Amino acid sequence: SPVASAGACRMGGLRRPRVLSLIQTAGVLLISSVPEARAQPCPNLCNAHGQCSDPDGVCDCYEGWTGADCSLMICPYGPAWADKAIAVDTAHQDMECSNRGLCNRGTGVCSCEDDRFEGAACERKSCASDCLTVGRCLSMEYYASQKDSGEGTVYTYEDIWDAEMMYGCVCDDGYFGPDCS
């Protein structure tokens, strides 16, 4: 142990200034009293929206959350209005906001293209100007079901990918056009 003598101390036969010895001693005490420092195993501990995989330090986000630290909300998915086919007759895979809106990662709500698409996942084609309140906005499936079965071939439209996605105006008497104007 160091022995003090007139402003200096001896350590192992060497004479060192007292201040340096105290700093060294304090440094040893400080280092020995600090617990072993460890980085967080995952970014922001996955914000309580995911499970941290140790020792990889990668978040496995719970349903509805995404991002390296699981801080970003996922928006609803719907059939894509446009995408690249992955095989013959295999397209319109489920996509966030149906590829026709932007996802607000803070709220998990889609902001659909104005006056063109609507629904939680932007999965429906909007009727122009909401049919100006002089018509009803109805699906293509509905239109197909109204075909007169006595005239020509009646095609079913229930299993088509956009049967409940494409909408148009059925105008009241005296009105016509895409928006019943």
Salt bridges, closest charged atoms under 4 A:
ASP54 OD2 - ARG38 NH2 3.83
GLU96 OE1 - ARG105 NH2 2.76
GLU113 OE2 - ARG100 NH1 3.51
GLU113 OE1 - ARG116 NH1 2.70
GLU118 OE2 - ARG124 NE 3.65
GLU123 OE2 - ARG124 NH1 3.52
